[in-house]
């Protein structure tokens, strides 16, 4: 199986805060990340499918770029995630939740002959999340989210 990966970049701000908690509990749980801060994110989108014998390509990357631009970058870039994107109204804008949001935005728009296999979201040089929504377990089994 061939997996093709394309990288994208966007910048966004966020704040870790649970409105059900006191300011003291939020500070204890999230520390400095309780304040608004930003990141230069790097998103890796990995795809698989059959390689077209005539072109030698697995996917039309210009189409993939357009899909990512419209359904991910245009929404997230230069946003304050938890304020600007309704999906985060009851979720913290962690790497874990952001990558699930990105999957939900992209997967329904993928061409029929291409399979979205993995996303990797680098928040910092030392923190990243990887996600394959095809292997996801129901939220109820996962427990609570911050």
C-alpha positions in Angstrom: 0.0 0.0 0.0 1.3 3.4 -0.9 0.6 6.3 1.4 1.0 9.8 0.0 1.5 12.7 2.5 1.1 16.4 1.9 2.0 19.1 4.4 0.1 22.3 5.1 0.6 25.2 7.5 -1.7 27.5 9.4 -1.5 29.8 12.5 -4.1 30.0 15.1 -4.6 31.0 18.7 -6.5 29.3 21.5 -7.0 29.2 25.2 -7.6 26.2 27.4 -10.5 27.0 29.6 -13.4 25.0 31.1 -16.3 27.3 31.8 -17.7 24.9 34.4 -14.5 25.3 36.5 -13.4 28.2 38.7 -10.5 30.4 37.6 -8.3 28.6 40.2 -9.2 25.2 38.9 -8.6 26.3 35.3 -5.2 27.7 36.2 -4.2 24.5 38.1 -5.3 22.3 35.2 -4.0 24.4 32.3 -1.2 26.6 33.7 0.1 29.2 31.3 -2.0 27.7 28.5 -5.0 29.1 30.3 -4.0 32.4 28.6 -4.6 33.1 25.0 -1.6 32.0 23.0 -0.9 30.9 19.4 0.9 28.3 17.4 2.2 27.9 13.9 0.7 24.5 13.2 1.9 22.0 10.6 -0.7 19.6 9.3 0.2 16.4 7.4 -2.5 14.8 5.4 -1.9 11.2 4.4 -3.9 9.4 1.6 -3.9 6.1 0.0 -5.6 4.6 -3.1 -4.8 3.0 -6.4 -2.0 4.6 -8.4 -3.4 5.7 -11.8 -1.3 3.8 -14.4 -1.5 6.7 -16.9 -0.5 9.5 -14.6 1.5 7.6 -12.0 -0.4 9.6 -9.3 -2.3 8.3 -6.3 -4.4 11.5 -6.0 -4.9 14.9 -7.7 -2.9 17.0 -5.3 -4.4 20.3 -6.6 -7.8 19.0 -5.6 -6.5 17.9 -2.2 -5.0 21.3 -1.7 -8.3 23.0 -2.6 -10.2 20.7 -0.1 -7.8 21.4 2.7 -7.8 25.2 1.9 -11.6 25.4 1.9 -12.5 23.1 4.7 -9.5 23.5 7.1 -7.2 26.4 6.4 -9.8 29.0 5.6 -11.6 28.1 8.9 -8.6 27.8 11.3 -5.9 30.1 10.0 -5.6 33.3 12.1 -8.6 32.3 14.2 -9.0 32.0 18.0 -10.2 28.5 17.7 -12.6 28.1 20.7 -14.3 31.5 19.9 -14.4 31.4 16.1 -15.4 27.8 15.4 -18.7 26.5 16.7 -17.5 22.9 16.8 -15.4 23.9 19.8 -18.3 25.5 21.8 -18.2 22.6 24.2 -14.7 21.2 23.6 -11.2 22.4 24.5 -9.0 23.4 21.5 -6.4 20.7 22.3 -4.3 19.1 19.5 -6.4 16.0 20.1 -9.7 17.8 19.5 -8.4 20.0 16.6 -7.2 17.0 14.7 -10.6 15.3 15.1 -12.2 18.5 13.9 -10.0 18.5 10.8 -10.8 14.9 10.0 -14.5 15.7 10.3 -14.1 18.6 7.9 -12.1 16.7 5.3 -13.2 13.1 5.2 -16.7 13.7 3.7 -15.2 15.8 0.8 -12.5 13.3 -0.2 -12.7 12.0 -3.8 -14.3 8.5 -4.0 -11.0 6.9 -5.2 -8.9 8.4 -2.4 -8.9 7.3 1.2 -7.9 9.7 4.0 -5.7 7.4 6.1 -4.0 9.6 8.7 -3.6 13.2 9.9 -0.7 14.5 11.9 -0.9 17.9 13.6 2.3 19.4 14.9 1.4 22.1 17.5 5.1 22.7 18.5 8.3 21.0 17.5 7.8 18.6 20.5 4.0 18.1 20.6 1.9 16.5 17.9 -1.2 14.4 17.5 -1.9 11.7 14.9 -5.4 10.5 14.0 -7.0 7.9 11.8 -10.7 8.4 12.1 -11.4 5.0 10.6 -10.1 3.5 13.8 -12.0 5.9 16.2 -13.8 4.6 19.2 -17.1 6.1 20.3 -16.7 9.2 22.5 -18.6 7.6 25.4 -15.9 4.9 25.6 -13.1 7.5 25.6 -14.1 9.3 28.8 -14.2 13.0 29.3 -12.3 15.6 27.4 -10.6 18.6 28.9 
